[in-house]
């Protein structure tokens, strides 16, 4: 494929934008490839400025559950646009959207709109600290909750570490109260709690991590965590920025039968526009300004364009529950096809799937936590990515991201993906 225009635009972009991109993964650095620059998108496909056509398994990292340029969503956007772009004062659509989320999530008796998943998690943590009067926070290694300072933390070896910041510019004092435990290891959580008795405000977790690849929770891990937090008087914050309304209408809460104290949302609830939200039990959320002393604000929070697009998305999903079974069927088809390819070629790489989220790891054995994920051969994934791209299939440009299917992808396109997957494996292993 000719990508001269994309390559030239990338060089130009690097003069004006750090790294030439506005989010690091878009640089395609981990797959040793210059990024593609998109001109337009439609249905299951994106079209590069060079004219190349790609079957899209990114779906803008999840929000485009109906694919690109969906007619109903475009009509919703147009009708909203005609009413105005932003107001700076309340609008009816904010209330309708909040009501839709509250009805879907029993844990959310009240909800506050923000502009991103990062804002949602940051604000939820501040609220939890304000409500409990405690400062310490537990997160899990490999779980990404946005780029606010207190969450940019990495863990060292072992099950529990007081940590150093992952990013420059984050003072160590900012993350001194953040403790990192091991996902799927309840004993690491118990140890952290015992070492910090009555000091922990909250535990925040991706119920199904999606930013180290898709890592399924072990049986009963989430329920054990829920019981432990209740017993210890610790708030449980469930980060459903990726999974909320994506793996099921009620997300991880519904699939795994747990009711957290607070939930964070993003991506899909904006229908493709920037959005976030956090919610929880009424008594917790009532500490948020203007009712309480926890300050949080946003000029464009609850903006009408995102609210109309998000509400339309959620209504369509609620009214058509078969969408979820159809999406899962697509993911199962990929999973089974990939596994057959591996078996046919005598390879033992690991595929993980939760509902419609799926990952392909160039690693052998169980993938249960960040340490397991790190066994992956990222160089091979880079080769795999580049081969698939040349076949017109756009996968996540990083080993540690999941694939997102959408309703626009057909069975024929899934079959083509499976065929190309086998060809790619044969090519990179010289089979």
TORKOL-4160 file (C-alpha; in steps of 0.2 Angstrom, whole numbers, padded with zeros to 4 digits, m for minus):
431
<pt num="1" X="0000" Y="0000" Z="0000"/>
<pt num="2" X="0006" Y="0018" Z="m0004"/>
<pt num="3" X="0006" Y="0029" Z="0011"/>
<pt num="4" X="0016" Y="0043" Z="0005"/>
<pt num="5" X="0003" Y="0056" Z="0010"/>
<pt num="6" X="0001" Y="0049" Z="0028"/>
<pt num="7" X="0020" Y="0048" Z="0030"/>
<pt num="8" X="0022" Y="0066" Z="0024"/>
<pt num="9" X="0008" Y="0073" Z="0035"/>
<pt num="10" X="0016" Y="0064" Z="0050"/>
<pt num="11" X="0032" Y="0073" Z="0047"/>
<pt num="12" X="0023" Y="0089" Z="0046"/>
<pt num="13" X="0013" Y="0085" Z="0062"/>
<pt num="14" X="0029" Y="0082" Z="0072"/>
<pt num="15" X="0033" Y="0100" Z="0069"/>
<pt num="16" X="0017" Y="0106" Z="0078"/>
<pt num="17" X="0011" Y="0092" Z="0089"/>
<pt num="18" X="0022" Y="0083" Z="0102"/>
<pt num="19" X="0026" Y="0066" Z="0093"/>
<pt num="20" X="0015" Y="0071" Z="0079"/>
<pt num="21" X="m0001" Y="0065" Z="0088"/>
<pt num="22" X="m0013" Y="0070" Z="0102"/>
<pt num="23" X="m0013" Y="0054" Z="0111"/>
<pt num="24" X="0003" Y="0043" Z="0113"/>
<pt num="25" X="m0004" Y="0026" Z="0106"/>
<pt num="26" X="m0009" Y="0035" Z="0090"/>
<pt num="27" X="0010" Y="0036" Z="0086"/>
<pt num="28" X="0010" Y="0017" Z="0082"/>
<pt num="29" X="0027" Y="0017" Z="0090"/>
<pt num="30" X="0025" Y="0000" Z="0098"/>
<pt num="31" X="0022" Y="m0008" Z="0081"/>
<pt num="32" X="0037" Y="0001" Z="0073"/>
<pt num="33" X="0026" Y="0010" Z="0060"/>
<pt num="34" X="0022" Y="0027" Z="0056"/>
<pt num="35" X="0003" Y="0031" Z="0059"/>
<pt num="36" X="m0010" Y="0031" Z="0046"/>
<pt num="37" X="m0020" Y="0048" Z="0044"/>
<pt num="38" X="m0038" Y="0046" Z="0041"/>
<pt num="39" X="m0048" Y="0056" Z="0029"/>
<pt num="40" X="m0065" Y="0049" Z="0032"/>
<pt num="41" X="m0074" Y="0033" Z="0039"/>
<pt num="42" X="m0090" Y="0024" Z="0035"/>
<pt num="43" X="m0098" Y="0008" Z="0042"/>
<pt num="44" X="m0084" Y="m0004" Z="0047"/>
<pt num="45" X="m0071" Y="0005" Z="0037"/>
<pt num="46" X="m0059" Y="0020" Z="0039"/>
<pt num="47" X="m0051" Y="0028" Z="0023"/>
<pt num="48" X="m0033" Y="0034" Z="0024"/>
<pt num="49" X="m0029" Y="0051" Z="0015"/>
<pt num="50" X="m0019" Y="0040" Z="0003"/>
<pt num="51" X="m0035" Y="0031" Z="m0002"/>
<pt num="52" X="m0031" Y="0015" Z="0007"/>
<pt num="53" X="m0046" Y="0006" Z="0015"/>
<pt num="54" X="m0045" Y="m0002" Z="0032"/>
<pt num="55" X="m0057" Y="m0014" Z="0041"/>
<pt num="56" X="m0058" Y="m0005" Z="0058"/>
<pt num="57" X="m0056" Y="m0015" Z="0075"/>
<pt num="58" X="m0053" Y="0000" Z="0085"/>
<pt num="59" X="m0070" Y="0009" Z="0084"/>
<pt num="60" X="m0062" Y="0024" Z="0092"/>
<pt num="61" X="m0057" Y="0013" Z="0106"/>
<pt num="62" X="m0075" Y="0008" Z="0110"/>
<pt num="63" X="m0088" Y="0021" Z="0108"/>
<pt num="64" X="m0093" Y="0017" Z="0090"/>
<pt num="65" X="m0103" Y="0002" Z="0094"/>
<pt num="66" X="m0114" Y="0005" Z="0078"/>
<pt num="67" X="m0099" Y="0008" Z="0067"/>
<pt num="68" X="m0094" Y="0024" Z="0058"/>
<pt num="69" X="m0106" Y="0037" Z="0051"/>
<pt num="70" X="m0121" Y="0027" Z="0057"/>
<pt num="71" X="m0137" Y="0035" Z="0049"/>
<pt num="72" X="m0147" Y="0036" Z="0066"/>
<pt num="73" X="m0132" Y="0044" Z="0075"/>
<pt num="74" X="m0128" Y="0056" Z="0061"/>
<pt num="75" X="m0147" Y="0062" Z="0061"/>
<pt num="76" X="m0146" Y="0063" Z="0080"/>
<pt num="77" X="m0130" Y="0074" Z="0079"/>
<pt num="78" X="m0138" Y="0085" Z="0066"/>
<pt num="79" X="m0154" Y="0088" Z="0075"/>
<pt num="80" X="m0144" Y="0092" Z="0091"/>
<pt num="81" X="m0133" Y="0104" Z="0082"/>
<pt num="82" X="m0148" Y="0114" Z="0076"/>
<pt num="83" X="m0153" Y="0117" Z="0094"/>
<pt num="84" X="m0136" Y="0125" Z="0098"/>
<pt num="85" X="m0118" Y="0119" Z="0102"/>
<pt num="86" X="m0117" Y="0123" Z="0121"/>
<pt num="87" X="m0126" Y="0133" Z="0133"/>
<pt num="88" X="m0116" Y="0135" Z="0149"/>
<pt num="89" X="m0132" Y="0133" Z="0159"/>
<pt num="90" X="m0143" Y="0117" Z="0162"/>
<pt num="91" X="m0152" Y="0109" Z="0148"/>
<pt num="92" X="m0166" Y="0095" Z="0149"/>
<pt num="93" X="m0155" Y="0083" Z="0140"/>
<pt num="94" X="m0143" Y="0082" Z="0154"/>
<pt num="95" X="m0157" Y="0076" Z="0166"/>
<pt num="96" X="m0163" Y="0063" Z="0153"/>
<pt num="97" X="m0146" Y="0056" Z="0151"/>
<pt num="98" X="m0143" Y="0055" Z="0170"/>
<pt num="99" X="m0160" Y="0047" Z="0172"/>
<pt num="100" X="m0155" Y="0034" Z="0159"/>
<pt num="101" X="m0139" Y="0030" Z="0168"/>
<pt num="102" X="m0147" Y="0029" Z="0185"/>
<pt num="103" X="m0160" Y="0017" Z="0178"/>
<pt num="104" X="m0147" Y="0005" Z="0171"/>
<pt num="105" X="m0135" Y="0005" Z="0186"/>
<pt num="106" X="m0143" Y="0001" Z="0203"/>
<pt num="107" X="m0126" Y="0007" Z="0211"/>
<pt num="108" X="m0129" Y="0025" Z="0203"/>
<pt num="109" X="m0142" Y="0034" Z="0213"/>
<pt num="110" X="m0135" Y="0050" Z="0207"/>
<pt num="111" X="m0123" Y="0054" Z="0193"/>
<pt num="112" X="m0112" Y="0069" Z="0188"/>
<pt num="113" X="m0107" Y="0072" Z="0170"/>
<pt num="114" X="m0089" Y="0077" Z="0165"/>
<pt num="115" X="m0079" Y="0078" Z="0149"/>
<pt num="116" X="m0068" Y="0062" Z="0149"/>
<pt num="117" X="m0064" Y="0046" Z="0158"/>
<pt num="118" X="m0049" Y="0054" Z="0166"/>
<pt num="119" X="m0060" Y="0067" Z="0174"/>
<pt num="120" X="m0073" Y="0054" Z="0179"/>
<pt num="121" X="m0060" Y="0043" Z="0189"/>
<pt num="122" X="m0051" Y="0059" Z="0196"/>
<pt num="123" X="m0067" Y="0066" Z="0202"/>
<pt num="124" X="m0074" Y="0049" Z="0209"/>
<pt num="125" X="m0058" Y="0047" Z="0219"/>
<pt num="126" X="m0059" Y="0065" Z="0226"/>
<pt num="127" X="m0077" Y="0062" Z="0231"/>
<pt num="128" X="m0072" Y="0045" Z="0240"/>
<pt num="129" X="m0059" Y="0054" Z="0249"/>
<pt num="130" X="m0070" Y="0068" Z="0254"/>
<pt num="131" X="m0084" Y="0057" Z="0259"/>
<pt num="132" X="m0073" Y="0045" Z="0270"/>
<pt num="133" X="m0061" Y="0058" Z="0277"/>
<pt num="134" X="m0047" Y="0046" Z="0272"/>
<pt num="135" X="m0033" Y="0048" Z="0259"/>
<pt num="136" X="m0026" Y="0032" Z="0254"/>
<pt num="137" X="m0031" Y="0023" Z="0238"/>
<pt num="138" X="m0028" Y="0006" Z="0231"/>
<pt num="139" X="m0027" Y="0002" Z="0212"/>
<pt num="140" X="m0021" Y="m0013" Z="0202"/>
<pt num="141" X="m0006" Y="m0015" Z="0192"/>
<pt num="142" X="m0010" Y="m0014" Z="0174"/>
<pt num="143" X="m0027" Y="m0006" Z="0176"/>
<pt num="144" X="m0027" Y="0011" Z="0168"/>
<pt num="145" X="m0039" Y="0025" Z="0175"/>
<pt num="146" X="m0033" Y="0040" Z="0165"/>
<pt num="147" X="m0019" Y="0052" Z="0167"/>
<pt num="148" X="m0022" Y="0061" Z="0183"/>
<pt num="149" X="m0007" Y="0062" Z="0194"/>
<pt num="150" X="m0012" Y="0051" Z="0208"/>
<pt num="151" X="m0016" Y="0037" Z="0196"/>
<pt num="152" X="0000" Y="0037" Z="0186"/>
<pt num="153" X="0009" Y="0025" Z="0196"/>
<pt num="154" X="0018" Y="0009" Z="0193"/>
<pt num="155" X="0022" Y="m0006" Z="0204"/>
<pt num="156" X="0038" Y="m0015" Z="0207"/>
<pt num="157" X="0040" Y="m0033" Z="0210"/>
<pt num="158" X="0030" Y="m0042" Z="0222"/>
<pt num="159" X="0011" Y="m0041" Z="0227"/>
<pt num="160" X="0012" Y="m0024" Z="0235"/>
<pt num="161" X="0023" Y="m0009" Z="0233"/>
<pt num="162" X="0023" Y="0009" Z="0238"/>
<pt num="163" X="0027" Y="0017" Z="0221"/>
<pt num="164" X="0036" Y="0029" Z="0210"/>
<pt num="165" X="0027" Y="0039" Z="0197"/>
<pt num="166" X="0025" Y="0032" Z="0179"/>
<pt num="167" X="0027" Y="0049" Z="0172"/>
<pt num="168" X="0039" Y="0064" Z="0173"/>
<pt num="169" X="0031" Y="0079" Z="0181"/>
<pt num="170" X="0021" Y="0069" Z="0195"/>
<pt num="171" X="0028" Y="0073" Z="0212"/>
<pt num="172" X="0032" Y="0058" Z="0223"/>
<pt num="173" X="0021" Y="0066" Z="0237"/>
<pt num="174" X="0006" Y="0066" Z="0225"/>
<pt num="175" X="0006" Y="0047" Z="0224"/>
<pt num="176" X="0012" Y="0043" Z="0241"/>
<pt num="177" X="m0005" Y="0038" Z="0246"/>
<pt num="178" X="m0008" Y="0027" Z="0231"/>
<pt num="179" X="m0005" Y="0008" Z="0234"/>
<pt num="180" X="m0004" Y="m0004" Z="0219"/>
<pt num="181" X="m0010" Y="m0022" Z="0221"/>
<pt num="182" X="m0010" Y="m0037" Z="0209"/>
<pt num="183" X="m0026" Y="m0040" Z="0199"/>
<pt num="184" X="m0034" Y="m0057" Z="0202"/>
<pt num="185" X="m0025" Y="m0058" Z="0219"/>
<pt num="186" X="m0036" Y="m0055" Z="0233"/>
<pt num="187" X="m0022" Y="m0059" Z="0246"/>
<pt num="188" X="m0012" Y="m0044" Z="0239"/>
<pt num="189" X="m0027" Y="m0033" Z="0243"/>
<pt num="190" X="m0029" Y="m0040" Z="0261"/>
<pt num="191" X="m0011" Y="m0037" Z="0264"/>
<pt num="192" X="m0012" Y="m0019" Z="0258"/>
<pt num="193" X="m0027" Y="m0016" Z="0269"/>
<pt num="194" X="m0019" Y="m0024" Z="0284"/>
<pt num="195" X="m0004" Y="m0013" Z="0282"/>
<pt num="196" X="m0015" Y="0003" Z="0281"/>
<pt num="197" X="m0029" Y="m0001" Z="0293"/>
<pt num="198" X="m0043" Y="0012" Z="0293"/>
<pt num="199" X="m0033" Y="0023" Z="0281"/>
<pt num="200" X="m0040" Y="0018" Z="0264"/>
<pt num="201" X="m0053" Y="0028" Z="0256"/>
<pt num="202" X="m0057" Y="0018" Z="0241"/>
<pt num="203" X="m0051" Y="0004" Z="0229"/>
<pt num="204" X="m0053" Y="0008" Z="0211"/>
<pt num="205" X="m0053" Y="m0006" Z="0198"/>
<pt num="206" X="m0057" Y="m0010" Z="0180"/>
<pt num="207" X="m0068" Y="m0025" Z="0182"/>
<pt num="208" X="m0062" Y="m0031" Z="0166"/>
<pt num="209" X="m0045" Y="m0023" Z="0162"/>
<pt num="210" X="m0044" Y="m0017" Z="0144"/>
<pt num="211" X="m0028" Y="m0007" Z="0144"/>
<pt num="212" X="m0016" Y="m0021" Z="0146"/>
<pt num="213" X="m0026" Y="m0031" Z="0134"/>
<pt num="214" X="m0042" Y="m0039" Z="0139"/>
<pt num="215" X="m0039" Y="m0049" Z="0156"/>
<pt num="216" X="m0054" Y="m0058" Z="0163"/>
<pt num="217" X="m0057" Y="m0058" Z="0182"/>
<pt num="218" X="m0055" Y="m0075" Z="0190"/>
<pt num="219" X="m0070" Y="m0083" Z="0197"/>
<pt num="220" X="m0077" Y="m0074" Z="0212"/>
<pt num="221" X="m0062" Y="m0061" Z="0213"/>
<pt num="222" X="m0074" Y="m0046" Z="0211"/>
<pt num="223" X="m0086" Y="m0053" Z="0223"/>
<pt num="224" X="m0072" Y="m0056" Z="0236"/>
<pt num="225" X="m0066" Y="m0039" Z="0233"/>
<pt num="226" X="m0084" Y="m0032" Z="0236"/>
<pt num="227" X="m0086" Y="m0042" Z="0252"/>
<pt num="228" X="m0069" Y="m0036" Z="0258"/>
<pt num="229" X="m0072" Y="m0018" Z="0255"/>
<pt num="230" X="m0089" Y="m0019" Z="0264"/>
<pt num="231" X="m0081" Y="m0027" Z="0279"/>
<pt num="232" X="m0067" Y="m0014" Z="0280"/>
<pt num="233" X="m0078" Y="0001" Z="0277"/>
<pt num="234" X="m0069" Y="0005" Z="0260"/>
<pt num="235" X="m0078" Y="0012" Z="0245"/>
<pt num="236" X="m0077" Y="0001" Z="0229"/>
<pt num="237" X="m0075" Y="0012" Z="0213"/>
<pt num="238" X="m0079" Y="0002" Z="0197"/>
<pt num="239" X="m0070" Y="0010" Z="0182"/>
<pt num="240" X="m0082" Y="0006" Z="0168"/>
<pt num="241" X="m0076" Y="0018" Z="0155"/>
<pt num="242" X="m0072" Y="0004" Z="0143"/>
<pt num="243" X="m0085" Y="m0009" Z="0149"/>
<pt num="244" X="m0100" Y="0002" Z="0153"/>
<pt num="245" X="m0114" Y="m0001" Z="0141"/>
<pt num="246" X="m0101" Y="m0011" Z="0130"/>
<pt num="247" X="m0100" Y="m0029" Z="0137"/>
<pt num="248" X="m0118" Y="m0027" Z="0143"/>
<pt num="249" X="m0131" Y="m0014" Z="0146"/>
<pt num="250" X="m0126" Y="m0014" Z="0164"/>
<pt num="251" X="m0108" Y="m0017" Z="0161"/>
<pt num="252" X="m0097" Y="m0027" Z="0173"/>
<pt num="253" X="m0109" Y="m0024" Z="0187"/>
<pt num="254" X="m0122" Y="m0034" Z="0177"/>
<pt num="255" X="m0111" Y="m0047" Z="0170"/>
<pt num="256" X="m0102" Y="m0051" Z="0187"/>
<pt num="257" X="m0116" Y="m0047" Z="0199"/>
<pt num="258" X="m0108" Y="m0034" Z="0209"/>
<pt num="259" X="m0114" Y="m0018" Z="0216"/>
<pt num="260" X="m0100" Y="m0005" Z="0219"/>
<pt num="261" X="m0101" Y="0011" Z="0229"/>
<pt num="262" X="m0096" Y="0022" Z="0214"/>
<pt num="263" X="m0095" Y="0019" Z="0195"/>
<pt num="264" X="m0085" Y="0029" Z="0182"/>
<pt num="265" X="m0091" Y="0030" Z="0164"/>
<pt num="266" X="m0084" Y="0037" Z="0147"/>
<pt num="267" X="m0083" Y="0032" Z="0129"/>
<pt num="268" X="m0099" Y="0024" Z="0124"/>
<pt num="269" X="m0110" Y="0036" Z="0134"/>
<pt num="270" X="m0105" Y="0050" Z="0122"/>
<pt num="271" X="m0109" Y="0041" Z="0106"/>
<pt num="272" X="m0092" Y="0046" Z="0099"/>
<pt num="273" X="m0090" Y="0063" Z="0107"/>
<pt num="274" X="m0079" Y="0068" Z="0122"/>
<pt num="275" X="m0088" Y="0063" Z="0138"/>
<pt num="276" X="m0087" Y="0056" Z="0155"/>
<pt num="277" X="m0097" Y="0053" Z="0171"/>
<pt num="278" X="m0096" Y="0047" Z="0188"/>
<pt num="279" X="m0110" Y="0041" Z="0200"/>
<pt num="280" X="m0114" Y="0032" Z="0216"/>
<pt num="281" X="m0125" Y="0030" Z="0231"/>
<pt num="282" X="m0135" Y="0046" Z="0235"/>
<pt num="283" X="m0126" Y="0049" Z="0252"/>
<pt num="284" X="m0109" Y="0048" Z="0243"/>
<pt num="285" X="m0114" Y="0060" Z="0229"/>
<pt num="286" X="m0122" Y="0073" Z="0240"/>
<pt num="287" X="m0104" Y="0078" Z="0246"/>
<pt num="288" X="m0101" Y="0085" Z="0228"/>
<pt num="289" X="m0103" Y="0104" Z="0226"/>
<pt num="290" X="m0115" Y="0113" Z="0226"/>
<pt num="291" X="m0123" Y="0101" Z="0239"/>
<pt num="292" X="m0107" Y="0097" Z="0248"/>
<pt num="293" X="m0089" Y="0102" Z="0250"/>
<pt num="294" X="m0080" Y="0092" Z="0237"/>
<pt num="295" X="m0077" Y="0104" Z="0222"/>
<pt num="296" X="m0079" Y="0098" Z="0204"/>
<pt num="297" X="m0084" Y="0109" Z="0189"/>
<pt num="298" X="m0083" Y="0109" Z="0170"/>
<pt num="299" X="m0088" Y="0122" Z="0157"/>
<pt num="300" X="m0093" Y="0109" Z="0144"/>
<pt num="301" X="m0099" Y="0096" Z="0156"/>
<pt num="302" X="m0115" Y="0089" Z="0151"/>
<pt num="303" X="m0114" Y="0098" Z="0134"/>
<pt num="304" X="m0129" Y="0095" Z="0123"/>
<pt num="305" X="m0121" Y="0087" Z="0108"/>
<pt num="306" X="m0113" Y="0073" Z="0119"/>
<pt num="307" X="m0128" Y="0071" Z="0129"/>
<pt num="308" X="m0140" Y="0069" Z="0114"/>
<pt num="309" X="m0127" Y="0057" Z="0105"/>
<pt num="310" X="m0125" Y="0047" Z="0122"/>
<pt num="311" X="m0143" Y="0046" Z="0126"/>
<pt num="312" X="m0147" Y="0040" Z="0108"/>
<pt num="313" X="m0134" Y="0027" Z="0110"/>
<pt num="314" X="m0140" Y="0020" Z="0126"/>
<pt num="315" X="m0158" Y="0020" Z="0121"/>
<pt num="316" X="m0154" Y="0010" Z="0106"/>
<pt num="317" X="m0145" Y="m0002" Z="0116"/>
<pt num="318" X="m0159" Y="m0004" Z="0129"/>
<pt num="319" X="m0172" Y="m0006" Z="0116"/>
<pt num="320" X="m0162" Y="m0019" Z="0106"/>
<pt num="321" X="m0154" Y="m0030" Z="0119"/>
<pt num="322" X="m0150" Y="m0043" Z="0105"/>
<pt num="323" X="m0136" Y="m0031" Z="0100"/>
<pt num="324" X="m0126" Y="m0038" Z="0114"/>
<pt num="325" X="m0128" Y="m0056" Z="0109"/>
<pt num="326" X="m0124" Y="m0051" Z="0091"/>
<pt num="327" X="m0108" Y="m0042" Z="0096"/>
<pt num="328" X="m0103" Y="m0057" Z="0107"/>
<pt num="329" X="m0106" Y="m0069" Z="0093"/>
<pt num="330" X="m0094" Y="m0059" Z="0082"/>
<pt num="331" X="m0081" Y="m0060" Z="0095"/>
<pt num="332" X="m0084" Y="m0078" Z="0098"/>
<pt num="333" X="m0082" Y="m0081" Z="0079"/>
<pt num="334" X="m0065" Y="m0072" Z="0079"/>
<pt num="335" X="m0060" Y="m0081" Z="0095"/>
<pt num="336" X="m0064" Y="m0098" Z="0088"/>
<pt num="337" X="m0056" Y="m0094" Z="0071"/>
<pt num="338" X="m0040" Y="m0088" Z="0079"/>
<pt num="339" X="m0039" Y="m0103" Z="0090"/>
<pt num="340" X="m0041" Y="m0115" Z="0076"/>
<pt num="341" X="m0027" Y="m0106" Z="0066"/>
<pt num="342" X="m0016" Y="m0108" Z="0081"/>
<pt num="343" X="m0020" Y="m0126" Z="0083"/>
<pt num="344" X="m0018" Y="m0129" Z="0064"/>
<pt num="345" X="0000" Y="m0121" Z="0065"/>
<pt num="346" X="0005" Y="m0129" Z="0081"/>
<pt num="347" X="0006" Y="m0112" Z="0090"/>
<pt num="348" X="0001" Y="m0109" Z="0108"/>
<pt num="349" X="m0002" Y="m0091" Z="0110"/>
<pt num="350" X="m0016" Y="m0085" Z="0121"/>
<pt num="351" X="m0033" Y="m0077" Z="0117"/>
<pt num="352" X="m0044" Y="m0069" Z="0130"/>
<pt num="353" X="m0062" Y="m0064" Z="0128"/>
<pt num="354" X="m0075" Y="m0056" Z="0139"/>
<pt num="355" X="m0092" Y="m0054" Z="0130"/>
<pt num="356" X="m0088" Y="m0044" Z="0114"/>
<pt num="357" X="m0070" Y="m0038" Z="0120"/>
<pt num="358" X="m0056" Y="m0049" Z="0114"/>
<pt num="359" X="m0037" Y="m0049" Z="0114"/>
<pt num="360" X="m0023" Y="m0059" Z="0105"/>
<pt num="361" X="m0007" Y="m0061" Z="0116"/>
<pt num="362" X="0009" Y="m0067" Z="0109"/>
<pt num="363" X="0012" Y="m0076" Z="0125"/>
<pt num="364" X="0009" Y="m0094" Z="0131"/>
<pt num="365" X="m0002" Y="m0099" Z="0146"/>
<pt num="366" X="m0014" Y="m0090" Z="0157"/>
<pt num="367" X="m0016" Y="m0071" Z="0157"/>
<pt num="368" X="m0022" Y="m0066" Z="0174"/>
<pt num="369" X="m0012" Y="m0051" Z="0178"/>
<pt num="370" X="0000" Y="m0038" Z="0173"/>
<pt num="371" X="0015" Y="m0049" Z="0176"/>
<pt num="372" X="0007" Y="m0062" Z="0164"/>
<pt num="373" X="0004" Y="m0049" Z="0151"/>
<pt num="374" X="0023" Y="m0044" Z="0151"/>
<pt num="375" X="0027" Y="m0061" Z="0144"/>
<pt num="376" X="0020" Y="m0056" Z="0127"/>
<pt num="377" X="0032" Y="m0054" Z="0112"/>
<pt num="378" X="0029" Y="m0036" Z="0107"/>
<pt num="379" X="0041" Y="m0038" Z="0092"/>
<pt num="380" X="0030" Y="m0052" Z="0085"/>
<pt num="381" X="0014" Y="m0042" Z="0088"/>
<pt num="382" X="0022" Y="m0028" Z="0078"/>
<pt num="383" X="0025" Y="m0040" Z="0064"/>
<pt num="384" X="0008" Y="m0046" Z="0065"/>
<pt num="385" X="0000" Y="m0029" Z="0065"/>
<pt num="386" X="0010" Y="m0023" Z="0050"/>
<pt num="387" X="0005" Y="m0038" Z="0040"/>
<pt num="388" X="m0013" Y="m0036" Z="0044"/>
<pt num="389" X="m0012" Y="m0018" Z="0040"/>
<pt num="390" X="m0006" Y="m0022" Z="0023"/>
<pt num="391" X="m0021" Y="m0033" Z="0021"/>
<pt num="392" X="m0032" Y="m0019" Z="0025"/>
<pt num="393" X="m0036" Y="m0023" Z="0043"/>
<pt num="394" X="m0033" Y="m0010" Z="0056"/>
<pt num="395" X="m0030" Y="m0018" Z="0074"/>
<pt num="396" X="m0025" Y="m0009" Z="0090"/>
<pt num="397" X="m0007" Y="m0002" Z="0087"/>
<pt num="398" X="m0001" Y="m0010" Z="0103"/>
<pt num="399" X="0000" Y="m0027" Z="0110"/>
<pt num="400" X="m0009" Y="m0022" Z="0126"/>
<pt num="401" X="m0025" Y="m0016" Z="0119"/>
<pt num="402" X="m0041" Y="m0025" Z="0115"/>
<pt num="403" X="m0051" Y="m0027" Z="0099"/>
<pt num="404" X="m0068" Y="m0019" Z="0098"/>
<pt num="405" X="m0081" Y="m0026" Z="0086"/>
<pt num="406" X="m0096" Y="m0016" Z="0081"/>
<pt num="407" X="m0113" Y="m0020" Z="0073"/>
<pt num="408" X="m0107" Y="m0014" Z="0055"/>
<pt num="409" X="m0094" Y="m0028" Z="0054"/>
<pt num="410" X="m0101" Y="m0043" Z="0044"/>
<pt num="411" X="m0098" Y="m0061" Z="0045"/>
<pt num="412" X="m0089" Y="m0060" Z="0028"/>
<pt num="413" X="m0077" Y="m0047" Z="0035"/>
<pt num="414" X="m0074" Y="m0058" Z="0051"/>
<pt num="415" X="m0070" Y="m0073" Z="0040"/>
<pt num="416" X="m0058" Y="m0062" Z="0030"/>
<pt num="417" X="m0050" Y="m0057" Z="0046"/>
<pt num="418" X="m0048" Y="m0075" Z="0052"/>
<pt num="419" X="m0040" Y="m0080" Z="0035"/>
<pt num="420" X="m0028" Y="m0065" Z="0036"/>
<pt num="421" X="m0024" Y="m0069" Z="0054"/>
<pt num="422" X="m0018" Y="m0087" Z="0048"/>
<pt num="423" X="m0008" Y="m0079" Z="0034"/>
<pt num="424" X="0001" Y="m0067" Z="0046"/>
<pt num="425" X="0005" Y="m0081" Z="0058"/>
<pt num="426" X="0013" Y="m0091" Z="0044"/>
<pt num="427" X="0023" Y="m0077" Z="0038"/>
<pt num="428" X="0030" Y="m0071" Z="0054"/>
<pt num="429" X="0035" Y="m0089" Z="0059"/>
<pt num="430" X="0040" Y="m0094" Z="0042"/>
<pt num="431" X="0028" Y="m0109" Z="0041"/>
